[in-house]
Amino acid sequence: MQLNKKITNYGYFRDTLSGPNIFLRRPHAKDWKEWAELRSDSQSFLRPWEPAWTPRALSRSEFRQRIRQQRRLIDSKQAYPFFIFRKKDNCILGGITISNIQRGVSKSGTIGYWIGEKHSRHGYMKEGLSCVLSFLFSELELHRVQAFCMTKNISSKNLLENLGFRLEGEIRDCLYINDLW
């Protein structure tokens, strides 16, 4: 699915994006425990839509390595990862990553996202994606954004459509998810 239009601007401040009920910020090493607990609690919920997890996927060392890799991508302006937090209690809800950022004639990027099972269907991801899309179009000045969505993931498909994305086609064997192409 793809989107190429400007949307509501919830605002951008340094490394933080903010909406009415949530805020997004770049992951920090101190987030590991809460992130790992949420991912662990949501593993069966996320499994159908994500690549297979390694046995060490939730370890502190893997998380720190991920943070280092993300910082390199941020520094090179190729990706921007965010965690989503609920404003009322600073609880981590999920994550959104802008990746594959292309400049020049393309001015495009790809969005990937996940939310913890207990936080799904409360509007948090829609609000988070709205913030990120605003950031992409106003701050990064991208022209086009795409998000891959498995055809069986009706909730994600509906979310993207509600945000203004439109289906452009079906790509077969594009991602290795849950041990299948």
WOHUPE-V449502 format. One record per residue. N is the residue number from 0. BURIAL is I if it has 24 or more other C-alpha atoms within 12 Angstrom, else O. Layout:
n | burial
N | BURIAL
N | BURIAL
//
This chain:
n | burial
0 | I
1 | I
2 | I
3 | I
4 | O
5 | I
6 | O
7 | O
8 | I
9 | I
10 | I
11 | I
12 | O
13 | O
14 | O
15 | I
16 | I
17 | I
18 | I
19 | O
20 | I
21 | I
22 | I
23 | I
24 | I
25 | I
26 | I
27 | I
28 | O
29 | O
30 | I
31 | I
32 | O
33 | I
34 | I
35 | I
36 | O
37 | I
38 | I
39 | I
40 | O
41 | I
42 | I
43 | O
44 | O
45 | I
46 | I
47 | O
48 | I
49 | I
50 | O
51 | O
52 | O
53 | O
54 | O
55 | O
56 | O
57 | I
58 | O
59 | O
60 | O
61 | O
62 | I
63 | O
64 | O
65 | O
66 | I
67 | O
68 | O
69 | I
70 | O
71 | O
72 | O
73 | O
74 | O
75 | O
76 | O
77 | I
78 | I
79 | I
80 | I
81 | I
82 | I
83 | I
84 | I
85 | I
86 | O
87 | O
88 | O
89 | O
90 | I
91 | I
92 | I
93 | I
94 | I
95 | I
96 | I
97 | I
98 | I
99 | I
100 | I
101 | I
102 | O
103 | O
104 | O
105 | O
106 | O
107 | I
108 | I
109 | I
110 | I
111 | I
112 | I
113 | I
114 | I
115 | I
116 | I
117 | O
118 | I
119 | O
120 | O
121 | O
122 | I
123 | I
124 | I
125 | I
126 | I
127 | I
128 | I
129 | I
130 | I
131 | I
132 | I
133 | I
134 | I
135 | I
136 | I
137 | O
138 | O
139 | I
140 | O
141 | I
142 | I
143 | I
144 | I
145 | I
146 | I
147 | I
148 | I
149 | I
150 | O
151 | O
152 | O
153 | O
154 | O
155 | I
156 | O
157 | O
158 | I
159 | I
160 | O
161 | O
162 | I
163 | I
164 | I
165 | I
166 | O
167 | O
168 | O
169 | O
170 | O
171 | O
172 | O
173 | O
174 | O
175 | O
176 | O
177 | O
178 | O
179 | O
180 | O
//
